[in-house]
Amino acid sequence: SFHNNNNNNNNDYNKKDEAVDLRSVQSLTFTRGMVTASRRVGAVEQLDCVGGAACRTHAHLVDRVRCENAGTNARGEVQWSCSTAIDPSVKLGTTTVTCEGFSHSSDVMKLRNSCGLQYTLVYAGTGHTGGSSQYLSSPHHQTPGSSLHNTTDAGAPSILTTLIVVAAISFVIFCLKPGASTQRPPA
């Protein structure tokens, strides 16, 4: 559910009241067992544990998650900081807020109560910083072109780092291969 400062006492209901600019939303609360509002796409669970070592054993303990609006990035996209009361042996890992675009998949305005949270659950003390979030598109709600990334998954190597390591290993193997030294053909 959305929590903001706008106390509109306007009793004239229209569809524009269902469109929300997330930049004006102070916080979002996600509840286990509840589904999102939907208009153009199917509803999804508000809370969805999508991975992490503790997901299978502890996800059923996550009843409610609150995500606070932590401001916007340089592109004006909302950054979310999420927290929950849970067993101290586990913590939220990476979190992803997804919402249905109001008029189309990449619409800046979102359908009220359409946001869901995908999260990972990790064991505390594993070096994962947790608590930060990212706002991403999902196949249910938006297109990949309108995504915002703000993740603190310090344990996952970047694609660039992985490519550099693979290239370096390949180069070393090539150089150690018999006959790899440069020989000049006889003149």
Backbone bond lengths (Angstrom), bond angles and torsions (degrees), N, CA, C in turn:
res aa  C-N    CA-C-N  psi(-1)  N-CA   C-N-CA  omega(-1)  CA-C   N-CA-C  phi
1 S - - - 1.446 - - 1.518 109.67 -
2 F 1.319 115.99 154.74 1.464 122.57 -177.09 1.516 110.36 -92.62
3 H 1.328 115.93 143.51 1.462 121.69 174.82 1.513 107.42 -131.44
4 N 1.331 117.23 116.89 1.465 119.18 177.67 1.511 110.38 -141.69
5 N 1.318 115.42 178.93 1.465 121.39 -176.44 1.512 113.81 -87.30
6 N 1.315 117.96 -7.47 1.466 120.07 -175.70 1.530 110.48 -75.68
7 N 1.309 116.54 111.08 1.457 121.22 178.05 1.517 109.23 -103.10
8 N 1.314 116.14 68.10 1.461 121.50 179.69 1.522 109.12 -73.20
9 N 1.305 116.76 118.46 1.462 120.84 175.47 1.511 110.59 -99.67
10 N 1.302 116.17 24.68 1.453 121.80 -179.55 1.525 108.93 -76.58
11 N 1.304 117.70 118.10 1.457 121.64 -178.83 1.520 112.31 -85.09
12 D 1.314 117.96 -4.89 1.464 121.02 178.42 1.514 108.48 -81.35
13 Y 1.319 116.07 104.35 1.455 121.46 -178.51 1.515 110.08 -85.97
14 N 1.305 116.47 133.43 1.454 120.07 169.89 1.512 108.57 -146.82
15 K 1.319 117.24 170.70 1.461 121.41 -175.08 1.520 112.50 -62.80
16 K 1.313 119.02 -26.51 1.458 120.31 179.10 1.525 111.30 -63.88
17 D 1.341 117.59 -24.81 1.460 120.75 176.46 1.530 111.32 -65.32
18 E 1.319 117.33 -20.61 1.453 121.66 -179.88 1.524 112.44 -85.36
19 A 1.337 117.87 -11.63 1.460 121.98 177.79 1.526 108.65 -90.50
20 V 1.346 116.65 130.26 1.457 121.52 -175.84 1.527 109.46 -128.38
21 D 1.317 115.57 136.18 1.457 121.29 172.62 1.531 106.12 -92.03
22 L 1.326 118.04 113.33 1.464 121.35 -175.51 1.523 113.10 -60.60
23 R 1.328 117.60 -20.86 1.464 119.83 178.08 1.529 111.30 -64.63
24 S 1.336 117.48 -22.93 1.464 120.79 179.50 1.529 112.45 -95.75
25 V 1.307 117.71 1.20 1.465 122.18 -179.64 1.524 108.99 -93.50
26 Q 1.350 116.65 124.69 1.464 120.64 -179.30 1.519 112.68 -74.86
27 S 1.337 116.24 -39.52 1.461 118.95 -177.84 1.522 110.64 -155.67
28 L 1.306 114.69 160.47 1.457 123.26 175.72 1.518 107.28 -125.72
29 T 1.331 117.54 138.57 1.457 121.77 176.05 1.520 108.43 -118.48
30 F 1.333 115.94 127.21 1.452 122.52 -179.65 1.524 108.54 -111.79
31 T 1.344 116.84 137.32 1.454 121.90 -175.25 1.522 110.64 -125.10
32 R 1.356 115.41 133.02 1.469 120.91 178.22 1.524 109.77 -61.19
33 G 1.318 116.47 137.56 1.455 122.07 178.53 1.516 114.43 87.98
34 M 1.327 117.75 -9.52 1.461 121.55 179.30 1.530 108.92 -96.93
35 V 1.335 115.41 151.29 1.464 119.96 177.41 1.523 109.48 -112.65
36 T 1.325 115.08 159.46 1.458 121.13 -179.22 1.520 110.65 -76.62
37 A 1.306 115.91 158.94 1.463 121.19 169.16 1.520 106.47 -72.00
38 S 1.313 116.47 152.65 1.468 119.17 178.13 1.513 109.07 -149.95
39 R 1.313 114.34 154.79 1.455 120.06 -179.57 1.520 110.02 -136.15
40 R 1.321 116.74 -49.91 1.460 121.42 -177.01 1.526 112.65 -102.74
41 V 1.320 117.69 -20.62 1.464 122.86 -178.31 1.521 108.93 -130.88
42 G 1.307 117.23 171.73 1.463 120.67 -179.57 1.517 112.54 -71.01
43 A 1.327 115.12 150.23 1.460 121.18 176.37 1.531 109.27 -70.58
44 V 1.329 116.13 152.72 1.458 122.06 177.01 1.524 108.65 -129.83
45 E 1.323 116.26 163.90 1.464 120.83 175.61 1.522 109.03 -62.19
46 Q 1.320 117.37 140.27 1.467 120.19 177.98 1.521 111.37 -65.33
47 L 1.325 117.54 -36.49 1.464 122.19 179.40 1.523 109.59 -117.99
48 D 1.325 116.21 127.34 1.456 120.65 -178.33 1.524 109.20 -140.47
49 C 1.339 116.61 108.30 1.467 120.97 177.18 1.525 107.18 -79.15
50 V 1.321 116.67 118.51 1.463 121.68 -172.69 1.528 113.39 -110.18
51 G 1.318 118.35 4.09 1.460 119.11 178.89 1.508 112.31 162.63
52 G 1.316 114.10 -173.74 1.454 121.41 -176.14 1.520 109.51 99.65
53 A 1.312 115.94 151.17 1.460 121.46 -174.93 1.527 113.38 -60.70
54 A 1.335 117.98 -27.29 1.465 120.81 -176.02 1.534 113.07 -99.53
55 C 1.313 117.88 3.13 1.467 120.77 -175.21 1.525 112.24 -61.48
56 R 1.316 117.64 -48.59 1.475 120.85 -176.63 1.518 112.57 -65.51
57 T 1.327 117.11 -36.31 1.458 120.36 -173.16 1.521 114.54 -93.52
58 H 1.336 118.19 -20.74 1.464 119.46 -173.38 1.532 115.51 -126.17
59 A 1.326 119.61 -6.07 1.468 120.82 -176.56 1.524 111.87 -59.66
60 H 1.314 117.78 -32.03 1.460 120.40 -179.66 1.534 112.22 -66.86
61 L 1.328 117.12 -13.82 1.465 121.33 178.30 1.522 113.21 -86.74
62 V 1.325 116.85 -12.01 1.466 120.72 -179.58 1.526 107.81 -86.80
63 D 1.335 116.22 100.14 1.458 121.37 -178.24 1.521 112.43 -89.56
64 R 1.315 116.33 -33.93 1.460 120.92 -174.39 1.522 109.59 -152.06
65 V 1.336 115.82 138.78 1.467 121.45 175.75 1.523 107.26 -128.56
66 R 1.305 115.25 134.62 1.469 120.60 177.13 1.517 108.44 -112.94
67 C 1.322 116.24 129.05 1.461 122.09 178.48 1.525 108.47 -115.37
68 E 1.320 115.58 124.38 1.457 122.32 -178.97 1.523 109.75 -96.33
69 N 1.312 116.71 140.80 1.456 122.31 175.22 1.529 107.07 -69.95
70 A 1.332 116.22 116.59 1.460 121.66 -177.81 1.528 111.53 -102.25
71 G 1.325 116.46 18.84 1.459 119.97 -179.64 1.517 110.70 100.67
72 T 1.308 114.93 -172.05 1.460 119.84 -177.38 1.521 110.59 -119.03
73 N 1.317 115.09 158.69 1.457 119.82 175.57 1.526 108.56 -86.18
74 A 1.318 116.64 -172.35 1.467 121.67 -177.10 1.527 112.55 -62.58
75 R 1.340 116.87 -23.58 1.468 120.47 179.44 1.528 112.34 -91.75
76 G 1.336 117.23 4.01 1.456 120.53 178.86 1.515 113.91 81.98
77 E 1.335 117.53 14.76 1.460 121.64 -179.20 1.527 109.82 -92.94
78 V 1.329 116.37 138.83 1.455 121.80 -175.42 1.530 111.03 -69.16
79 Q 1.332 115.15 136.79 1.463 123.16 172.56 1.527 106.52 -104.49
80 W 1.324 117.93 136.06 1.454 122.20 -176.92 1.521 110.73 -115.25
81 S 1.320 116.81 140.26 1.456 123.00 173.74 1.518 106.92 -116.00
82 C 1.340 116.86 115.18 1.464 121.36 -171.33 1.521 112.08 -109.24
83 S 1.339 115.82 146.18 1.464 120.95 179.01 1.524 109.52 -148.61
84 T 1.332 114.43 158.89 1.464 121.20 178.02 1.518 108.86 -152.72
85 A 1.315 116.63 154.92 1.460 121.86 174.65 1.527 106.28 -90.38
86 I 1.325 116.52 115.67 1.466 121.19 -175.95 1.522 109.28 -150.31
87 D 1.298 116.06 166.33 1.456 124.16 175.43 1.529 109.26 -44.36
88 P 1.340 118.30 127.48 1.466 120.26 -176.07 1.534 114.82 -64.49
89 S 1.323 117.85 -9.68 1.465 119.53 178.71 1.530 112.02 -79.86
90 V 1.337 117.01 -10.04 1.463 120.72 177.74 1.522 109.98 -130.57
91 K 1.332 115.52 162.69 1.466 120.23 178.26 1.518 109.07 -152.00
92 L 1.326 114.94 162.51 1.457 120.21 175.04 1.515 108.76 -65.40
93 G 1.312 115.72 139.01 1.456 120.68 172.69 1.516 107.68 -97.32
94 T 1.308 116.82 -121.30 1.456 121.83 178.14 1.523 109.13 -78.71
95 T 1.323 116.55 137.58 1.467 121.38 177.80 1.524 109.42 -121.46
96 T 1.326 115.33 145.23 1.461 120.98 -178.74 1.527 109.01 -133.75
97 V 1.310 116.83 116.83 1.458 122.48 177.19 1.530 108.14 -92.56
98 T 1.333 116.89 128.18 1.463 120.90 176.00 1.524 109.01 -126.28
99 C 1.327 115.97 141.66 1.457 121.56 -179.28 1.520 109.46 -138.34
100 E 1.310 116.67 152.49 1.463 121.23 178.22 1.522 109.92 -81.84
101 G 1.325 116.33 126.36 1.461 120.71 174.28 1.520 109.18 -61.78
102 F 1.321 117.76 140.61 1.462 120.68 -173.08 1.528 112.95 -66.82
103 S 1.331 117.55 -55.88 1.469 120.56 -176.85 1.520 112.76 -95.66
104 H 1.337 116.59 -31.48 1.457 122.03 -179.76 1.520 107.55 -155.27
105 S 1.315 116.64 170.02 1.466 120.85 -171.17 1.525 114.22 -59.48
106 S 1.318 119.50 -31.51 1.466 119.85 -178.07 1.530 112.86 -104.24
107 D 1.326 116.79 16.15 1.469 121.66 179.51 1.525 110.17 -62.61
108 V 1.337 117.46 133.24 1.466 122.60 176.08 1.530 109.75 -63.76
109 M 1.307 117.26 -35.27 1.466 121.29 177.43 1.528 108.58 -78.19
110 K 1.327 116.80 138.38 1.462 122.38 -176.94 1.524 110.33 -114.93
111 L 1.318 115.51 151.45 1.463 121.03 175.97 1.527 108.59 -69.91
112 R 1.330 116.14 127.98 1.465 121.48 -179.75 1.536 110.22 -54.23
113 N 1.319 116.56 135.01 1.470 125.02 177.73 1.526 114.17 64.66
114 S 1.338 117.16 20.74 1.465 120.03 179.41 1.524 113.33 -95.06
115 C 1.323 118.01 -1.41 1.462 120.00 -175.42 1.520 111.65 -79.61
116 G 1.321 113.76 141.90 1.452 121.89 174.34 1.515 108.45 -126.99
117 L 1.328 116.69 165.09 1.455 121.82 -179.17 1.519 109.79 -126.51
118 Q 1.321 115.82 121.46 1.459 121.45 170.33 1.520 105.58 -101.49
119 Y 1.333 116.97 136.07 1.456 119.90 -176.38 1.523 110.47 -145.74
120 T 1.329 114.35 158.92 1.447 120.18 169.56 1.517 107.22 -107.68
121 L 1.315 115.16 153.69 1.453 121.83 -179.36 1.521 107.10 -124.46
122 V 1.328 116.91 120.86 1.459 121.98 -175.95 1.523 110.01 -121.62
123 Y 1.321 115.22 158.92 1.458 119.62 176.54 1.516 109.06 -75.70
124 A 1.319 117.29 138.43 1.467 122.33 178.92 1.522 108.63 -64.07
125 G 1.330 115.88 147.19 1.452 120.50 178.48 1.515 113.72 85.32
126 T 1.338 118.22 9.03 1.461 120.49 -179.94 1.508 111.59 -92.05
127 G 1.330 117.74 4.73 1.456 120.67 178.98 1.515 113.22 89.80
128 H 1.306 117.86 -4.70 1.471 120.66 179.25 1.508 108.09 -79.75
129 T 1.310 117.35 129.29 1.455 121.04 -175.77 1.516 112.88 -74.55
130 G 1.321 118.93 -31.02 1.462 123.32 174.42 1.513 114.63 55.06
131 G 1.334 115.97 -178.99 1.441 123.04 173.11 1.509 116.01 77.12
132 S 1.295 119.52 -22.26 1.451 121.34 179.04 1.515 108.25 -88.45
133 S 1.295 116.33 166.88 1.448 117.06 -178.25 1.500 112.16 -139.31
134 Q 1.292 113.14 169.86 1.448 120.17 174.48 1.513 107.53 -131.88
135 Y 1.299 114.93 154.48 1.449 120.40 176.48 1.502 105.87 -115.28
136 L 1.310 116.29 113.96 1.455 120.95 -174.69 1.506 110.67 -125.29
137 S 1.277 113.85 161.16 1.443 120.30 172.25 1.515 108.05 -77.77
138 S 1.286 116.52 155.86 1.450 120.15 172.85 1.515 107.59 -133.56
139 P 1.338 117.29 158.76 1.453 118.07 179.71 1.526 111.21 -61.36
140 H 1.307 117.63 -23.80 1.460 120.56 -179.24 1.522 112.81 -80.02
141 H 1.331 116.84 -25.28 1.461 118.83 -168.38 1.510 117.02 -123.80
142 Q 1.320 119.55 -34.24 1.451 119.00 -174.04 1.516 110.77 -149.04
143 T 1.301 115.57 175.60 1.456 120.84 177.08 1.515 109.65 -96.95
144 P 1.334 117.36 153.31 1.468 119.86 -178.73 1.518 113.85 -58.88
145 G 1.296 119.72 -22.69 1.452 121.83 -177.88 1.505 114.18 -69.19
146 S 1.313 118.65 -10.96 1.460 119.85 -176.71 1.519 111.15 -115.76
147 S 1.318 117.42 37.73 1.450 119.05 -175.78 1.519 112.11 -97.79
148 L 1.304 114.68 156.23 1.448 123.61 177.99 1.515 106.29 -130.46
149 H 1.307 118.41 134.58 1.453 120.94 -177.30 1.523 109.52 -118.21
150 N 1.306 116.69 129.11 1.458 122.78 174.92 1.506 105.90 -148.61
151 T 1.294 117.63 83.38 1.449 120.77 -174.99 1.513 110.40 -121.59
152 T 1.321 116.34 152.30 1.452 120.80 179.09 1.512 110.02 -120.19
153 D 1.292 119.10 33.05 1.451 122.21 -179.64 1.518 109.33 -76.10
154 A 1.338 115.66 78.53 1.455 121.24 -174.36 1.517 112.48 -67.01
155 G 1.323 119.15 -19.32 1.448 121.65 -178.04 1.513 113.48 -82.00
156 A 1.278 120.16 -14.49 1.463 121.87 -176.55 1.521 110.26 -95.93
157 P 1.356 116.63 125.18 1.460 117.82 178.66 1.521 110.44 -71.61
158 S 1.303 115.95 149.86 1.456 119.41 178.04 1.517 108.98 -75.46
159 I 1.296 116.87 161.50 1.458 121.95 178.40 1.525 109.76 -61.93
160 L 1.331 117.03 -41.09 1.460 121.13 179.68 1.524 110.89 -61.14
161 T 1.329 117.62 -45.16 1.460 121.65 178.82 1.522 110.28 -60.50
162 T 1.320 117.29 -44.62 1.455 121.84 179.40 1.524 110.63 -60.85
163 L 1.341 117.43 -44.72 1.463 120.88 179.52 1.528 111.48 -62.92
164 I 1.313 117.57 -40.58 1.463 121.28 179.60 1.527 110.46 -63.71
165 V 1.323 117.54 -43.98 1.466 121.51 179.40 1.524 110.30 -63.11
166 V 1.323 117.99 -45.83 1.469 121.65 179.25 1.522 110.40 -61.65
167 A 1.331 117.83 -42.60 1.463 121.23 178.92 1.522 110.77 -63.24
168 A 1.321 118.08 -42.38 1.465 121.57 -179.79 1.524 111.00 -64.60
169 I 1.303 117.74 -43.78 1.472 121.40 178.42 1.522 110.22 -63.08
170 S 1.313 116.74 -43.47 1.466 120.84 178.95 1.519 110.88 -61.55
171 F 1.313 117.78 -41.31 1.462 121.96 179.63 1.526 110.64 -63.34
172 V 1.338 117.02 -44.24 1.465 121.23 179.78 1.526 109.80 -62.65
173 I 1.310 117.74 -45.50 1.471 121.41 179.06 1.523 109.90 -60.81
174 F 1.316 117.88 -43.60 1.464 121.37 179.63 1.525 110.85 -61.42
175 C 1.320 117.00 -42.40 1.462 120.93 -178.19 1.526 112.35 -69.08
176 L 1.313 118.50 -30.60 1.455 122.46 -178.36 1.526 112.56 -84.52
177 K 1.291 117.63 -11.93 1.456 123.11 -178.56 1.527 109.60 -66.34
178 P 1.364 117.50 134.84 1.470 118.69 177.91 1.520 110.63 -58.56
179 G 1.307 116.13 139.03 1.455 121.34 178.64 1.512 113.53 81.44
180 A 1.340 116.80 5.74 1.463 119.32 -179.01 1.515 111.26 -83.00
181 S 1.346 116.85 -13.16 1.458 117.65 -179.91 1.523 108.69 -70.84
182 T 1.288 115.03 153.13 1.455 118.78 -177.22 1.518 109.60 -80.21
183 Q 1.306 115.77 120.64 1.463 121.38 177.29 1.511 107.67 -117.85
184 R 1.295 114.33 138.69 1.456 118.53 179.04 1.528 109.28 -86.27
185 P 1.308 116.09 138.33 1.465 117.68 177.59 1.537 109.57 -69.30
186 P 1.355 116.44 150.86 1.473 118.74 179.60 1.524 110.87 -59.92
187 A 1.300 114.78 141.99 1.470 120.14 -177.77 1.500 113.02 -87.22
